[in-house]
Amino acid sequence: MTAPIPMCRACRQPIEEPDNALHLGHEEVDSGPGWNIHAHCAHNDRTGPDSVAAVTGPVPTVVPARTPS
């Protein structure tokens, strides 16, 4: 079994050379183990935080305001 070729998050092209791949993080999904996020080394400045992958830690809870008694 061969390892999958990572795709660049910035240009959506395959990263053929392993030395040219920059690991950005891991994206979790509800239906499975998720996937790793990569970019070409030259595209590091074009990859911003992802709205899905940037969420870390517990989800904040909303506490209802107390009404004066």
C-alpha positions as CSV (number, residue, x, y, z in Angstrom):
1,M,0.0,0.0,0.0
2,T,1.4,3.4,-0.9
3,A,1.0,6.6,1.0
4,P,-1.4,9.2,-0.4
5,I,0.1,12.2,-2.1
6,P,-0.7,15.3,-0.1
7,M,-2.5,18.2,-1.7
8,C,-1.5,21.8,-1.2
9,R,-4.1,23.8,0.7
10,A,-3.2,27.0,-1.2
11,C,-3.1,25.9,-4.8
12,R,-5.0,22.6,-4.6
13,Q,-2.2,20.8,-6.6
14,P,-0.5,17.5,-5.5
15,I,2.8,17.9,-3.7
16,E,5.0,15.4,-5.5
17,E,8.3,15.9,-3.6
18,P,8.2,15.1,0.1
19,D,10.8,17.7,0.9
20,N,8.5,20.4,-0.6
21,A,5.6,19.5,1.7
22,L,4.8,21.6,4.8
23,H,2.5,20.0,7.4
24,L,0.1,22.6,8.6
25,G,-2.1,20.6,10.9
26,H,-4.8,18.0,11.2
27,E,-8.5,18.5,10.4
28,E,-10.9,16.5,12.5
29,V,-14.3,15.2,11.1
30,D,-17.2,13.5,12.8
31,S,-17.4,10.6,10.3
32,G,-13.8,9.3,10.6
33,P,-10.2,10.0,11.5
34,G,-9.9,13.3,9.6
35,W,-6.9,14.2,7.4
36,N,-3.6,16.1,7.5
37,I,-3.4,19.6,6.0
38,H,-0.3,20.3,3.8
39,A,1.0,23.1,1.6
40,H,4.0,23.6,-0.7
41,C,6.8,25.3,1.2
42,A,6.6,28.3,-1.2
43,H,2.9,28.7,-0.4
44,N,3.3,28.9,3.4
45,D,2.5,32.7,3.3
46,R,-0.7,32.1,1.3
47,T,-2.3,29.7,3.8
48,G,-4.3,31.4,6.5
49,P,-6.1,29.8,9.4
50,D,-8.9,27.5,8.3
51,S,-12.3,28.1,9.9
52,V,-12.7,24.4,10.6
53,A,-9.1,23.5,11.5
54,A,-8.6,26.6,13.6
55,V,-11.2,25.7,16.2
56,T,-9.4,24.2,19.1
57,G,-10.4,23.5,22.6
58,P,-13.9,23.1,24.1
59,V,-16.8,24.9,22.5
60,P,-17.8,27.8,24.7
61,T,-21.1,27.5,26.5
62,V,-23.7,30.2,26.6
63,V,-24.9,31.0,30.1
64,P,-28.3,32.8,30.2
65,A,-28.3,36.1,31.9
66,R,-29.9,36.2,35.3
67,T,-33.0,38.3,35.7
68,P,-33.3,40.5,38.7
69,S,-35.6,39.1,41.4
